[in-house]
Amino acid sequence: MSAVLVNCTSCGQSLAESSRFCDECGTPNATVQAAPVAPAAPAAPAAVQAAAPATVRGTIMRDTNAGPGLILVNGAKKTFTLEQHWLGAMAPQVQMTVDVTLDAQGEVSSVVPVNTSAEDLEKVKDMAKKALDGGAPVVMAYVDRIGKPVLAAMFAVIVSWIWLPAVSVTIMAGMKQSATLFDVLRLANAGASLENFGQMGGGSSGLYGFICVLAMFAPLLPTFLKHKYAPLGYCAPLAFLLLTGLGIYMKIHEMANAARNSMRSFGGKGLDDMADAMMQQISNALSIGFGTYLSLAAALFLAWCGAKAMLKSR
C-alpha cells in the first residue's frame, strides 16, 4: 500500500502524510496529530494509604517500677516502657491521666501526662460548688430539726468524754495522772484498780465504750424516731454519767472493805483505823477534772430538754 501524499501549506511541495516537516521549507505538517497523552494513574485507595497517628486519652493502670507499664485506652490495655514511650517530667503513677499517641497499627508511640489546666480546675470547682449548694440545705434542715442548742450540748459531751480530763489522781507530791472518761472505761473493762492508774495504757473500753457512744448520740433519737418515749434519749448522757460515777464509788468502797478485812486478818480490829486512814488518802488523791463538770452541765441541759419534750407530748 503506497503512502498518501499531501501538499505543504507554505510552498506546495508534495510530502508524505506521515512526515512531520516539509523537506523544502521546514514548515510543520498540519495533518500530523500530536501523540496522545497517557492518562494519569488512578490514586491509591484510602485503605492503602498510611493512617495518621492518633492521640487518645488514657489512664495508667500499672507503673513502670517493675517492668513495662499498663495503660487503659478506649477499653483496651496497652503496654509502654519508661525509656521508649514516656515523655513526662515525672515518673508515671497509677491512676494518672495521660495522652497516648497510637501509630498506624494501633500500638503505643508515646505517652504524655495530662497537666490539669485552668479550665479543668474551674470545672472541678463548679462541681464542688453544685454539690455544696445541693447538700447545704439538707444539712441545715436537719440542724433546724435537731436544734442548735442540742447540738452544742452534744458537742460538749463528746469533747469532754473523749479529750478532757474526767478525773485526776495524785500519785505522789507534784505528780498527777489525768484520765478522760474513756480512759476510766478502759480501766474498768480491763479489770484494773486504782493501784494501776499511773501505768494506764491504751487497751479497749469494750462494752463500756459501746454504751458510752450510744449515750453520746442518743439525743438524736427524738429527731429520727417518732415515739412517745423517744425524748428519753435526751436523758441518756446524764444517766450514763450517774451510773459511771456510782460504779467508781462502789469500786472505791469495795477496795476499802477489802483493805479493812486484810488488816483485820493480820492485826485484828486495832488496824481498822490504819485501813480507814489509807482509804482516806486514796479519796484525797482523787479529784474531779474539768471534763466531768462540763459534761455534767451539758447532760443536765439535755435532760431538761427531754423533760420539756415529754411534757409537751402529753
Helices and strands as residue ranges (DSSP letters): E 5-7, E 14-16, E 54-62, E 69-73, E 76-80, E 97-102, E 108-113, H 118-146, H 148-162, E 167-172, E 175-179, H 181-190, G 194-199, H 206-217, G 218-220, H 221-224, G 230-235, H 236-267, G 268-271, H 272-285, E 286-288, H 290-313
